[in-house]
């Protein structure tokens, strides 16, 4: 037999899925805004594929040289599906790269995104506080060293 009919079904379905799903489906084409910021869409792609078939019974057909052959009957099918769900947007600009998510967990993601900035601000406040405290502790000692001692030098 030249080839199984199921092979043809699977090949056709896989070629069609290959045409639909490529890297540009997951990471989209970048878009540049007038201020120079580049926005890149990011998606989640899921695909599924199934094929099946079977041979049953047979029927007579004329073969080469007029000889009757028994040809099996075939029934089958294939199907596939693709799901594309947007995940977010990569925003590149102002010297930083950020992921802006599309889903409802944006608050948590934003908190994680700004956590380093918050920690840096807290650290600078603590450093200023420690510097002031050290300066305040040094001032009385310096004043005591400069103040004249009663009864000395008169």
C-alpha positions in Angstrom: 0.0 0.0 0.0 1.4 3.4 -1.0 0.7 5.1 2.4 -1.8 5.0 5.2 -4.7 7.5 4.9 -4.1 8.6 8.5 -0.7 9.8 7.5 -2.2 12.2 5.0 -4.7 13.5 7.6 -2.0 14.1 10.2 0.3 15.8 7.7 -2.4 18.2 6.5 -3.5 19.1 10.1 0.1 19.6 11.3 0.9 21.8 8.3 -2.1 24.0 9.1 -1.2 24.3 12.8 2.4 25.2 11.8 1.2 28.0 9.7 -0.9 29.4 12.5 1.6 29.2 15.4 5.0 30.7 15.1 7.3 32.8 17.4 5.5 36.0 16.4 2.3 34.6 18.0 4.0 34.3 21.4 6.2 37.4 21.3 4.5 39.9 19.0 5.9 42.6 16.8 7.3 45.5 18.7 5.5 48.9 18.4 7.5 52.1 19.0 5.7 55.1 20.5 6.5 58.7 19.5 8.6 59.2 22.8 10.8 56.2 21.9 9.2 53.7 24.2 9.0 50.2 22.6 6.0 48.0 23.5 6.1 44.3 22.8 3.0 42.1 23.3 3.5 38.7 24.9 0.9 35.9 24.7 0.5 32.3 25.9 -0.2 29.9 23.1 -1.7 26.5 23.7 -2.5 24.0 20.9 -3.9 20.6 20.7 -4.1 18.0 18.0 -5.8 14.7 17.5 -6.1 12.3 14.7 -7.6 8.9 14.4 -9.0 6.4 12.0 -9.5 2.8 11.2 -9.9 0.3 8.4 -12.9 -1.9 8.3 -14.3 -4.4 5.9 -13.2 -4.3 2.3 -14.5 -3.8 -1.1 -13.6 -5.2 -4.5 -11.9 -3.0 -7.0 -10.2 -3.5 -10.3 -6.5 -3.7 -9.9 -3.7 -3.8 -12.5 -4.2 -6.2 -15.5 -7.9 -6.4 -14.7 -7.4 -8.5 -11.5 -9.9 -7.9 -8.7 -8.3 -6.8 -5.5 -9.7 -6.3 -2.0 -9.3 -2.7 -0.8 -9.9 -1.9 2.8 -12.4 0.8 3.7 -11.0 3.6 5.8 -12.8 6.1 8.1 -10.9 8.7 10.0 -10.6 12.3 10.9 -8.3 14.8 12.5 -8.7 18.1 14.4 -6.8 20.7 16.2 -7.2 23.8 18.1 -5.1 26.8 19.1 -5.7 29.1 22.0 -4.0 32.5 22.2 -4.2 34.3 25.5 -2.5 37.7 26.1 -0.2 37.7 29.1 1.1 41.2 29.1 3.3 43.8 27.5 7.0 44.3 27.7 7.6 48.1 27.9 11.2 49.2 27.1 12.0 52.8 27.7 13.6 55.4 30.1 16.4 53.0 30.8 14.3 50.2 32.2 12.2 47.2 31.1 8.9 46.4 32.7 6.3 43.7 32.2 2.8 45.1 32.4 0.5 42.1 33.0 -3.0 41.8 31.6 -4.5 39.5 34.2 -6.2 40.4 37.5 -3.1 39.8 39.6 -1.7 43.1 38.5 -1.6 44.5 42.0 0.7 41.7 43.3 2.9 41.9 40.2 3.2 45.7 40.6 4.1 45.3 44.3 6.9 42.9 43.3 8.0 45.3 40.5 8.3 48.3 42.9 9.8 46.4 45.9 13.4 47.3 45.1 12.5 51.0 44.8 10.7 50.9 48.2 13.6 49.1 49.9 16.1 51.7 48.4 13.9 54.5 49.8 13.7 53.0 53.2 17.5 52.4 53.2 18.1 56.1 52.4 15.7 57.3 55.2 17.5 55.0 57.7 20.9 56.3 56.5 19.9 59.9 57.0 18.5 59.1 60.4 21.7 57.4 61.5 23.8 60.3 60.1 21.7 62.8 62.1 22.0 60.7 65.3 25.7 60.4 64.9 26.0 64.2 64.3 23.8 64.9 67.4 26.0 62.6 69.6 29.2 64.3 68.4 28.0 67.9 69.0 27.9 67.7 72.9 31.3 66.1 73.0 32.7 68.9 70.8 31.0 71.5 73.0 32.5 70.0 76.1 36.0 70.1 74.6 35.7 73.8 73.7 34.0 75.1 76.9 36.4 76.7 79.4 36.9 75.1 82.7 35.9 77.2 85.7 38.8 78.8 87.5 41.4 77.8 84.9 43.7 80.5 83.4 42.5 83.4 85.6 
